Amino acid sequence: MAFDSVNNYYETLVFKEINNCVKQQKLKVDDDFLEDVACVALNRLPSRYVRHHVDLAFYLTADEHMLINESVKNAVVEAISFVDKHRR
């Protein structure tokens, strides 16, 4: 059996938000920094596994969408700060 279609709903949201923050803040970062930020942010969010993103999006209320987006933004901002403070 293949499980290629199973993924964490938050991954795509976090990756997009990291890219947005990097562009908006004009941060000078490398791949290691981005991957560390992604890991820290994702570890601060609940896991929500889906087969198709549209399935979950369809069943969420507007308030749930807003809460998820705010949670992702906060997790990414905190992760960028954390990783930046702990650079070697």
C-alpha positions as CSV (number, residue, x, y, z in Angstrom):
1,M,0.0,0.0,0.0
2,A,1.2,3.5,-0.7
3,F,0.6,6.4,1.7
4,D,1.8,9.2,-0.6
5,S,-1.4,11.1,-0.2
6,V,-1.3,11.2,3.6
7,N,0.3,14.4,4.9
8,N,0.1,16.9,7.7
9,Y,-2.3,19.7,6.8
10,Y,-0.1,22.3,8.6
11,E,3.0,21.6,6.5
12,T,2.0,23.5,3.4
13,L,0.6,26.3,5.5
14,V,3.8,26.6,7.5
15,F,6.1,26.5,4.4
16,K,4.0,29.2,2.7
17,E,4.1,31.4,5.8
18,I,7.8,31.0,6.3
19,N,8.4,32.1,2.7
20,N,6.1,35.1,3.2
21,C,7.9,36.1,6.4
22,V,11.3,35.8,4.7
23,K,10.2,37.9,1.8
24,Q,8.4,40.6,3.9
25,Q,11.2,40.9,6.4
26,K,13.9,40.5,3.7
27,L,15.7,38.0,5.8
28,K,19.1,36.6,4.7
29,V,18.7,32.9,5.4
30,D,20.0,29.6,4.1
31,D,18.2,26.2,3.7
32,D,19.4,25.0,7.1
33,F,17.7,28.0,8.8
34,L,14.5,27.5,6.8
35,E,14.3,23.8,7.6
36,D,15.0,24.5,11.3
37,V,12.3,27.1,11.4
38,A,9.8,24.7,9.7
39,C,10.6,22.0,12.3
40,V,10.3,24.3,15.2
41,A,7.0,25.8,13.9
42,L,5.5,22.4,13.1
43,N,6.4,21.0,16.5
44,R,4.4,23.9,18.1
45,L,1.3,23.1,16.1
46,P,-1.0,20.1,16.4
47,S,-0.7,17.3,13.8
48,R,-3.7,17.2,11.5
49,Y,-3.3,14.4,8.9
50,V,-5.4,14.5,5.8
51,R,-5.4,12.8,2.4
52,H,-6.6,15.8,0.5
53,H,-6.3,19.4,1.8
54,V,-9.6,20.3,0.2
55,D,-11.4,17.7,2.3
56,L,-10.4,19.4,5.5
57,A,-10.9,22.9,4.2
58,F,-14.4,22.1,3.1
59,Y,-15.4,21.0,6.6
60,L,-13.8,23.8,8.6
61,T,-15.9,26.8,9.6
62,A,-14.6,30.4,8.8
63,D,-13.6,30.7,12.5
64,E,-11.6,27.5,12.4
65,H,-9.8,28.7,9.2
66,M,-9.0,32.0,10.9
67,L,-7.8,30.2,14.1
68,I,-5.5,27.9,12.1
69,N,-4.1,30.7,10.0
70,E,-3.3,32.8,13.2
71,S,-1.8,29.7,14.9
72,V,0.5,29.1,11.9
73,K,1.5,32.8,11.7
74,N,2.3,32.8,15.5
75,A,4.2,29.6,15.3
76,V,6.3,30.8,12.4
77,V,7.2,34.1,14.0
78,E,8.1,32.4,17.2
79,A,10.2,29.8,15.3
80,I,12.1,32.4,13.3
81,S,13.0,34.2,16.6
82,F,14.0,31.0,18.3
83,V,16.1,29.7,15.5
84,D,17.7,33.1,15.0
85,K,18.6,33.3,18.7
86,H,20.2,29.9,18.6
87,R,22.3,30.1,15.5
88,R,25.9,28.9,15.7
